[in-house]
Amino acid sequence: MTNRTAVPLSAGEIILSDPDEAADPASPATILLIDDHPMLRNGVRQLISMEPTLTVAGEAGNGRDGIALAESLDPDLILLDLNMPDMNGFETLDILRRKPLSGRVVVFSVSNYREDLITALRRGADGYLLKDMEPEELLVALRQAAAGKMVVSPALTEILAGALREVRSDDEPDINSLTPRERDILKLIAQGQPNKMIARKLDITESTVKVHVKNLMKKMKVKSRVEAAVWVLQNK
C-alpha cells in the first residue's frame, strides 16, 4: 500500500492523495468555464482538449449564464473568474454554493491578493489558481481538482498559510465538539479525498458524507474544505 504524503506548501496543490487511487479513465471529467474573456476561454479550452481525462462541457461569459449552465450540466469542475461585469466571481460563487451541485468550484484569476484568496476560500471555493500558471502545471491542477483534490497555486500557499496563522484564538475551530465519525471524515478531507471516496472507505452513502462535512465545517467555523484541510495539516 502506498503511503500518502501531505505537502501543504509546495506543488500546485495543498494535498497529495494516494497515487494508486486514480480517477476513472472511462469518461473524462467535465469542466465549465465561467470567464468574460473569450480569448482566455478559447485558450483554456484548447489546452484542456490536449488532456484526454478532461473535457469542456460548457462556457459562459458572465456569472448569470454560468449559474444557469452549472445547474443544467452539473459539471465535475467549475473554473470561475473573479473580475466579471454585472455579477462578479464572489457573487457568482455565493449563488453556486446555494445550488445542489455535486462538482467543485475553483477560482481562476489574475489576482494574487491575499484578501481575494481568503475571501474566495471562506465563501466556499474549493481552490484558487492563478492565470499565469504554466500550461503543464494548470493541467495537473485541473486534473487534481476534477478528481476532488483541493488546489491552490504554488505562489499562494505561503500567503494562505500565513493568513490562517493569524486567525484569532476566539475563532479557533471547535475540534472537541466533533463526533468520532466527523473526525474520521476530517482526516480523509485532509488527505484530499472527495466525498465519493470517503463514502467508500467508511462504507456509508455519499449523501451521509455530505451531511457530516456540512456539520463539521459549521463546528470548525470554516467555510471550505480547503480551510479545514490546511488547519488539520498545521495542527498535527
N, C-alpha and C positions, 0 to 999 in steps of 0.2 A: 504494500500500500504506500503510495507516495505521500510524503509529509507536506502539509500546507505551510506556506511561509507568508507572514504578514509584512508588507513593505509600505508603511504609511507615508513615507516621504521620498519616494522615488518612482520612476517609470511613469506611465500615463494613467495611473490608477491609484486607488487607495489600498485595495485588497487584491491579492492574487489567490485564487482558489485552486483546488486540486486540478492539475492539468489533465488528468485522466478523465475528468468529467466534462467532456466536450459537448457542444451543442449538437442537436440532431441535424446531421447534414442533409437529410432528406428534403427539407424545404427551407429556403433562405429566410432569414429574419426580415420582417418588413419595417421600413423606415418612412416616416412622414417628415418632410422638410417644411418648416414654417419660417420664412425669411422674405423680407420685402425687396431683396436684390436678385433679379432674375439671373444675372451673370454668375453670382455666387451659387445659387441653386443649381444652375447648369453644371458648374464645375464640380460641385459635390456629387451630383447625380452621375457624372461621367466617372468620377473616382470610385464611387460605390459599384458601378457596373463592372469594374475590374475584379471585384471580390464576389466569388460565387456563393458565399454564405449570406450575402446581404442583397436586398433589393429595395428600390424606392417605390413605395406603394402609392404615394401621392405628394403633391406640393401645394403650398398656399403662400400667397404674397402678403397676407395680413392675419392678425390674430383671430378675427371672427370666422374667416373662411377656414383657418386652421382648426379651430374648435369643431366646426361642422364636419370636416373631413376626419378628424380624430374619432368622432362619435360613429361615423359610418364605417370607417376602416378598422378601428381599434388596433393600430399597429403595435409591433413589438417595441418600437422606439420612436419617440418624437424628438426631433432636433429643433430647438427653439431659439430664435434670435431674440435679443432684448430690445434693441432700438428699432422700433417699428412705429409708423404713424397711427393715429387714432387709438388703437389699443396696443400698449407696449407689451414686452415679453412678460413682465411681472404680473400684469393684469390678466394676460392670457394664461399664465401658469396657475393663477388662483382659480380660474374657472375650470381649467383642465383637471385640477386636483379635486374638484367637487363632482366630477363626472365618474361614472363607474367604468373606468378604463383599466385594462389589465397591463398595459405596457409601461415602459419607463419614459420619463421626460428629462432630457439633458439640455441644458442651456449651451448655446453655441454662439459666442460673442467675441467682439474685438476688445471688450472691456476687461482689463486686468485689475480693476479697482477692488480693493478689499470689501467695500460696502456692497458692491454688486454681487460678489461671490457669496458673502454671508447671507445677504438678503435672499438670494435665489435658493440656497440650501434650506434656510429657515422657512421658506414658503413652499417647500416640498419638492424641489428639483432633486433628481437622482444623480446629478453630476454637473460639471461645468467645464467645458472645453473651449480653448481659445482658437480663433480662426487662423492664427498664424502658425499653427502646428504643422509639422512636416506631414506630407500626404501619407507616408507609411505609418507614422505614429497615429494619425487620425483614424486610419482604417483599423488598426489594432484596438484603439479606444472604442470605436463603434461596435466592433465585434464583441468586445467585453460588455459594453453597455446593453446591447441587444440580448446578450445571454444572461443578463440580470446582475452584472457586476456594477459597482459604483465607481465612476471615473471622474478624475479631476486632472487638468493639465499639469504637467510637472512644474511649471513656473508658478503655480498657485498653491501647491501643497504646503509650503512653508508658511504662506500667508494664512491658510486655513488653520494650521496647527497653532500658530500664534494667536489667532483670534479666539480659538477655543480655550486657550490657556488663560485668557483674560476674562473669562466668564466669572461673575461674582459668586461667592460661596453660597449666597442665598438662592442662586439659580441652579445649583448643582443638581444633577439628575438624582431622583429618589430611587436608587437601586434596591434598597432594602424592602421596598413595597412590592417588588416584582414576585410573581409566583414562580415556583420551580420550572413550570413549562415555559413561562415568559423568559426566564434566564437561559434556558436551553436554546430558545429561538434567537435571543440576543447574541449568543455566542456564534450561531450559524450566520447571522446577519454580518457579524464582524469578520467572518471568513469569506464574505462576498456571495453567499448562497442566495439565489432567488427563492420566492415563495414555493414554487413547484418542487424544487429540490429539497427544501426544508420539510415540506409535507411528506415526501418520500422517506427521508431519513427518520422522521419521527412517527411515521405511519399514521398520519392524520390527514384530513382533507385540506386542500388549498384554501378553501373559504375559512376554515378554522384558523389556519395560519394568519390570514389577513386580519381576523378579529384580534388575535393575540398581538400582532405587530402594532395595530392601532392602539391597543390598550397600553402596551409597554412604552410606546413613544409618548403617549399622554403622561404617563407616570414619570418618565425621564425628562419631561419638559423639552423635548426636541421635536423639530418639525420634519425631519427627513431621516431616512435610513443611513445616509452618509454621515450625518452628525452623530447618530447613535454609534455607528461603527468606529468612527475616529475616537469617540470618547472611550470606548472599550479598549482600543489599542493604547491610548495614552495612560490608562489606569490599570494596566496589567501589573 
